[in-house]
């Protein structure tokens, strides 16, 4: 009897929890409120232009006023056309703000912001990837270049032919040198020997 009562109680609690879950009101999704454009900050165009011109030497590099962008109720950015050489499509900006219940406008920051038609630098590539590409290119160049043995396959034959040609030219040179030596030293020729013997016989007879 007690077991039946306990099971009925558990079943009733489960039903109650399901009913509570189904009937619980859903919270509305958070709404994004559009910030109000502060009139005091909006009127501070001259202050924003002076802030942009402060680090710039040429006043002509800051062009016409392009408008304002509100970020928060008391925080917005003034935009100016950029006429710097080499910066087509860029925009000068000056962000200003003020404290609640204060009319003092403070310049937060100034600078340049790129646009859709701006001239930008190429995407940065990590050093490791740049070195890997360089190493792959060098390996490809080494693979494509001929080896030392294949570059001049007939060099050995040409050297041997040159040596043999030099040996053939040496013998005539030596023979010529021997003939010149004989001429300079006036070595008697064999055909002059009979004349010398006849002179000796004539001297003995007399």
Buried (B, 14 or more C-beta within 10 A) or exposed (E): EEEEEEEEEEEEEEEEEEEEEEEEEEEEEEEEEEBEEBEEBBEBBEBBBBBBBEEBEEEEBBEEBBEBBBEEBBBBBBBBEBBBEEBEEBBBBBBBBBEEEEEEBBBEEBEEEEEEEBEEEEEEEEEEEEEEEEEEEEEEEEEEEEEEEEEEEEEEEEEEEEEEEEEEEEEEEEEEEEEEEEEEEEEEEEEEEEEEEEEEEEEEEE
